[in-house]
């Protein structure tokens, strides 16, 4: 069983990792046709917020599955 500090470190790393992966996927999508001229900064900020929202949700799902699979030993 992991200590609270170890679980916190894994959670932080997981969130950063999945936010980074989501950011890489979002920047690979061509959104130039829907951006108004002169609004590139706002579009990047929006993409960052989307990356944080989606990445943290995926990370939370991954961490929940990891935690639940570790707690299966208490089933029997």
C-alpha positions in Angstrom: 0.0 0.0 0.0 1.3 3.4 -0.9 1.7 6.1 1.7 -0.1 9.4 1.4 3.0 11.2 0.2 3.7 8.6 -2.5 0.1 8.7 -3.7 0.3 12.5 -3.9 3.5 12.4 -5.9 2.0 9.9 -8.4 -1.2 12.0 -8.7 0.8 15.2 -9.4 2.9 13.4 -12.0 -0.1 11.8 -13.6 -2.0 15.0 -13.9 1.0 16.8 -15.5 1.6 13.9 -17.9 -2.0 13.7 -19.1 -2.3 17.5 -19.4 0.9 17.4 -21.5 -0.5 14.6 -23.7 -3.8 16.4 -24.2 -1.9 19.7 -25.0 0.1 17.8 -27.7 -3.0 16.4 -29.2 -4.8 19.8 -29.2 -1.9 21.6 -30.9 -1.9 19.0 -33.6 -5.5 19.9 -34.5 -5.7 22.6 -37.2 -8.0 25.2 -35.7 -6.7 28.1 -37.8 -9.9 28.4 -39.9 -12.0 29.1 -36.8 -9.7 31.6 -35.1 -10.3 35.3 -35.8 -7.4 37.3 -37.0 -5.5 38.8 -34.1 -7.0 36.4 -31.5 -4.2 33.8 -31.4 -3.3 34.4 -27.8 -6.9 33.9 -26.7 -7.2 30.7 -28.7 -4.0 29.3 -27.1 -5.3 30.1 -23.6 -8.6 28.4 -24.5 -6.6 25.4 -25.7 -4.6 25.3 -22.5 -7.8 25.4 -20.4 -9.2 22.6 -22.5 -6.0 20.6 -22.1 -6.2 21.0 -18.3 -9.8 20.1 -18.1 -9.6 17.0 -20.3 -6.2 15.9 -19.1 -7.1 16.1 -15.4 -10.3 14.2 -16.1 -8.4 11.4 -17.9 -5.8 11.4 -15.1 -8.5 11.1 -12.4 -10.0 8.2 -14.3 -6.6 6.5 -14.6 -5.8 7.1 -10.9 -9.3 5.8 -9.9 -8.8 2.6 -11.9 -5.3 2.2 -10.3 -6.7 2.7 -6.8 -9.7 0.4 -7.3 -7.5 -2.4 -8.7 -5.3 -2.2 -5.7 -8.4 -2.4 -3.4 -9.7 -5.6 -5.1 -7.7 -7.7 -2.6 -10.2 -6.6 0.1 -13.0 -8.2 -1.9 -12.3 -11.7 -0.6 
